Amino acid sequence: MDREHEVSFGVFKPVDHVVVSFATAQQADDGVRALADMGLAGDEVRRYSDREMIEQIDRDLARASPIASIGQEVNLVRAHRALAEQGYHWLIVHADDDRRAGQVAEAVRRCGAERAQYYGHFIIEELLERPGRLPQVGESPDRGLDAQTPSGREGDASAAADRRKPASGATDKR
């Protein structure tokens, strides 16, 4: 899928893909290997560093249509930027259907993924359960996304991740 077909009203929206965030580059590398073990590689898996994601997001936000703010795409892009500013790395993984998206989510969860969001035509589904199992609250273009943290801020989720990061590059093998 080329970049032109991953945009909705000027904002990044890779339909039929899972967007995965990792707190470290090593975890993202582990995710690439886990996905390759499933037979996903080449054009099916794209990797973005924190800097690459910030550059892409800034380009998207500069050209976003006001219509994009009606849904949650702009809020989600801003949440991605907040994580990228803290050094998060990303994988964009092609998934034809819900079953494949679930397999991708399970593989990257074992590598320490913080988020895995499956982009459908009409909804974006979070595939990884957040620690603490806080109930999701209403989202709106004005309030933004529910980060499912006690404060409701995405930055708090990444701070909690810092406390959960394995020492010396080890990965979670749950």
FENHU-V152708 format. One record per residue. N is the residue number from 1. RES is the residue in three letters. PHI is phi in whole degrees, -180 to 180 (999 if undefined). NEAR is the number of other ideal C-beta (glycine too) atoms within 12 Angstrom. Layout:
n:N res:RES phi:PHI near:NEAR
n:N res:RES phi:PHI near:NEAR
//
This chain:
n:1 res:MET phi:999 near:21
n:2 res:ASP phi:-88 near:9
n:3 res:ARG phi:-55 near:15
n:4 res:GLU phi:-60 near:11
n:5 res:HIS phi:-90 near:14
n:6 res:GLU phi:-107 near:24
n:7 res:VAL phi:-124 near:25
n:8 res:SER phi:-126 near:29
n:9 res:PHE phi:55 near:20
n:10 res:GLY phi:87 near:23
n:11 res:VAL phi:-116 near:35
n:12 res:PHE phi:-53 near:42
n:13 res:LYS phi:-152 near:36
n:14 res:PRO phi:-82 near:39
n:15 res:VAL phi:-58 near:26
n:16 res:ASP phi:66 near:25
n:17 res:HIS phi:-134 near:36
n:18 res:VAL phi:-106 near:44
n:19 res:VAL phi:-99 near:50
n:20 res:VAL phi:-118 near:50
n:21 res:SER phi:-114 near:44
n:22 res:PHE phi:-128 near:43
n:23 res:ALA phi:-71 near:36
n:24 res:THR phi:-133 near:34
n:25 res:ALA phi:-64 near:24
n:26 res:GLN phi:-62 near:23
n:27 res:GLN phi:-63 near:35
n:28 res:ALA phi:-63 near:37
n:29 res:ASP phi:-61 near:23
n:30 res:ASP phi:-62 near:32
n:31 res:GLY phi:-63 near:46
n:32 res:VAL phi:-59 near:33
n:33 res:ARG phi:-65 near:22
n:34 res:ALA phi:-63 near:33
n:35 res:LEU phi:-70 near:36
n:36 res:ALA phi:-62 near:20
n:37 res:ASP phi:-63 near:18
n:38 res:MET phi:-87 near:25
n:39 res:GLY phi:93 near:16
n:40 res:LEU phi:-100 near:30
n:41 res:ALA phi:-160 near:19
n:42 res:GLY phi:62 near:13
n:43 res:ASP phi:-68 near:12
n:44 res:GLU phi:-79 near:25
n:45 res:VAL phi:-133 near:32
n:46 res:ARG phi:-118 near:32
n:47 res:ARG phi:-112 near:29
n:48 res:TYR phi:-125 near:33
n:49 res:SER phi:-76 near:21
n:50 res:ASP phi:-60 near:28
n:51 res:ARG phi:-65 near:18
n:52 res:GLU phi:-62 near:23
n:53 res:MET phi:-67 near:36
n:54 res:ILE phi:-62 near:26
n:55 res:GLU phi:-61 near:17
n:56 res:GLN phi:-64 near:29
n:57 res:ILE phi:-63 near:33
n:58 res:ASP phi:-62 near:21
n:59 res:ARG phi:-63 near:19
n:60 res:ASP phi:-62 near:30
n:61 res:LEU phi:-65 near:26
n:62 res:ALA phi:-68 near:13
n:63 res:ARG phi:-114 near:18
n:64 res:ALA phi:-64 near:27
n:65 res:SER phi:-76 near:19
n:66 res:PRO phi:-57 near:13
n:67 res:ILE phi:-64 near:14
n:68 res:ALA phi:-61 near:25
n:69 res:SER phi:-78 near:23
n:70 res:ILE phi:-68 near:17
n:71 res:GLY phi:-90 near:26
n:72 res:GLN phi:-103 near:31
n:73 res:GLU phi:-57 near:38
n:74 res:VAL phi:-65 near:33
n:75 res:ASN phi:-63 near:28
n:76 res:LEU phi:-66 near:39
n:77 res:VAL phi:-62 near:42
n:78 res:ARG phi:-65 near:31
n:79 res:ALA phi:-65 near:39
n:80 res:HIS phi:-62 near:43
n:81 res:ARG phi:-65 near:33
n:82 res:ALA phi:-60 near:31
n:83 res:LEU phi:-70 near:40
n:84 res:ALA phi:-61 near:35
n:85 res:GLU phi:-62 near:19
n:86 res:GLN phi:-95 near:28
n:87 res:GLY phi:96 near:26
n:88 res:TYR phi:-69 near:40
n:89 res:HIS phi:-115 near:38
n:90 res:TRP phi:-135 near:43
n:91 res:LEU phi:-124 near:46
n:92 res:ILE phi:-115 near:40
n:93 res:VAL phi:-121 near:45
n:94 res:HIS phi:-69 near:30
n:95 res:ALA phi:-143 near:37
n:96 res:ASP phi:-68 near:20
n:97 res:ASP phi:-154 near:15
n:98 res:ASP phi:-60 near:17
n:99 res:ARG phi:-62 near:13
n:100 res:ARG phi:-66 near:24
n:101 res:ALA phi:-61 near:34
n:102 res:GLY phi:-64 near:22
n:103 res:GLN phi:-65 near:26
n:104 res:VAL phi:-60 near:42
n:105 res:ALA phi:-59 near:34
n:106 res:GLU phi:-66 near:25
n:107 res:ALA phi:-63 near:35
n:108 res:VAL phi:-78 near:46
n:109 res:ARG phi:-59 near:32
n:110 res:ARG phi:-66 near:26
n:111 res:CYS phi:-99 near:40
n:112 res:GLY phi:98 near:36
n:113 res:ALA phi:-60 near:42
n:114 res:GLU phi:-86 near:48
n:115 res:ARG phi:-137 near:40
n:116 res:ALA phi:-145 near:38
n:117 res:GLN phi:-115 near:39
n:118 res:TYR phi:-93 near:36
n:119 res:TYR phi:-92 near:37
n:120 res:GLY phi:-97 near:21
n:121 res:HIS phi:-68 near:14
n:122 res:PHE phi:-115 near:13
n:123 res:ILE phi:-133 near:18
n:124 res:ILE phi:-119 near:33
n:125 res:GLU phi:-106 near:24
n:126 res:GLU phi:-80 near:31
n:127 res:LEU phi:-97 near:33
n:128 res:LEU phi:-106 near:33
n:129 res:GLU phi:-73 near:18
n:130 res:ARG phi:-79 near:26
n:131 res:PRO phi:-59 near:18
n:132 res:GLY phi:90 near:14
n:133 res:ARG phi:48 near:9
n:134 res:LEU phi:-69 near:18
n:135 res:PRO phi:-68 near:12
n:136 res:GLN phi:-76 near:16
n:137 res:VAL phi:-112 near:15
n:138 res:GLY phi:-58 near:13
n:139 res:GLU phi:-113 near:23
n:140 res:SER phi:-153 near:15
n:141 res:PRO phi:-58 near:19
n:142 res:ASP phi:-77 near:12
n:143 res:ARG phi:-80 near:14
n:144 res:GLY phi:89 near:23
n:145 res:LEU phi:-80 near:33
n:146 res:ASP phi:-88 near:25
n:147 res:ALA phi:-76 near:34
n:148 res:GLN phi:56 near:27
n:149 res:THR phi:-120 near:25
n:150 res:PRO phi:-55 near:17
n:151 res:SER phi:-87 near:14
n:152 res:GLY phi:85 near:21
n:153 res:ARG phi:-105 near:21
n:154 res:GLU phi:-60 near:33
n:155 res:GLY phi:-58 near:22
n:156 res:ASP phi:-69 near:24
n:157 res:ALA phi:-66 near:34
n:158 res:SER phi:-73 near:31
n:159 res:ALA phi:-65 near:21
n:160 res:ALA phi:-66 near:24
n:161 res:ALA phi:-64 near:31
n:162 res:ASP phi:-59 near:19
n:163 res:ARG phi:-73 near:13
n:164 res:ARG phi:-94 near:21
n:165 res:LYS phi:-59 near:24
n:166 res:PRO phi:-66 near:21
n:167 res:ALA phi:-76 near:12
n:168 res:SER phi:49 near:8
n:169 res:GLY phi:77 near:16
n:170 res:ALA phi:-69 near:14
n:171 res:THR phi:-110 near:28
n:172 res:ASP phi:-73 near:26
n:173 res:LYS phi:-108 near:11
n:174 res:ARG phi:-53 near:14
//
